[in-house]
């Protein structure tokens, strides 16, 4: 999000009236089908364990959406007019609202599938959550299931008070990119997208946290400490932020760090199998995305 976009969000004219907000990892608006797609991501089939899966389907994420949809509770206000979630979508011409859990990879580096989730992941926990949502829906008079695929954990819903169609379910591997961008390409390619902080952060955060717990420092804290002590580094960092992490500037700052501060980035802090220059570049790219 650019500084101007952040300013727009801070000064937005819409008021929030709800009592439980919900965040998701990534979203997309498909203009030609008038569809909003939200995806909550899991990096691998075994990420987060059973509790991590259940919380997405139940009271932490999807369950809140379903409860807001079935209650038709007023959640937004502009001037003196109030809107429920479905009515807000209608007001912007949205006809389809889709919410998914997206599992990117299997236990290796291959795109996840329903099969790999069943055999190596936490498919059963997702299925329990899927059944929980069905129970919520069946208890309501305002929302009903019009189509469902139990094995692939997907269902389509209709609302008695709105024409907006709702889909809730699970996506795996390359189906995530197809749903978000209407274009099928390998989920691994997402790692190459500039400022893809969601996927990049998922890949490095666990490793950086493990190193921090073990050594009380990591590549991230080392870089931030150097940033405070080196004016030239701060200037280079500002240039790379303004360039939106262009490859030339990214390579330049990595070379500067390794030529002047290689000893600070100790080998013991480098995750196994990682190249120091490439890993440092990932860290800087992620930090730049936060600053941009």
Secondary structure, DSSP 8 states (H G I E B T S, - for coil): --HHHHHHHHT-SEEE--SS----SEEEEETTTTEEEEEEEEEETTTTHHHHHHHHHTTTTHHHHHHHHHHT-EEEEETTEEEEHHHHHHHTT--EEEEEEEEEE-SSSSB--HHHHHHHS-HHHHHHHHHHHHHHHHT-SSEEEEEEETTTTEEEEEETTEEEEEEEEEEETHHHHHHHHSS---GGGGGGSTT-HHHHHHHHHHHHHHHHHHHS--HHHHHHHHHHH-HHHHHHHHHHHHTTS-HHHHHHHHHHHHHHHGGGS-GGGS-TT--HHHHHHHHHHHHHHHH-
